[in-house]
Amino acid sequence: MSGLGLANYWMVIWLMMAGFYIVIARPNLIKKIVGLNIFQVSVFLLYLTMGKVEGGTPPIGNDPAVLYSNPLPSVLILTAIVVGVATTAVGLALVVRIHEEYGTIEEDEIQAEDAEA
């Protein structure tokens, strides 16, 4: 555990709840995508926090007396960042197509227009 104690876990919880609130409470589709990205960042932070080994060094060499940090969480997060950027791009492309079709990106207006049709 670092010198900050549990502050990083509180930050994860705060970011997670903020992202979740934005997704639930906002009718704007772009704001929902931003909320999902904030939620995703909280998961990244959680994985990186749990993967840190106090006093660990990078895993270079074969000395069994040295405490090494596990590189797997960092590698998984790098992969998740790439996937997150790609899904954000797809989500934004869908929002553009929705705007072209409906003329708005507000969820309630889109549902109202669908109910009329």
Secondary structure, 3 states (H helix, E strand, C coil): CCCCCCHHHHHHHHHHHHHHHHHHHCCEHHHHHHHHHHHHHHHHHHHHHHHCCCCCECCCCCCCCCCECCCHHHHHHHHHHHHHHHHHHHHHHHHHHHHHHHCCCEHHHHHHHHHHC
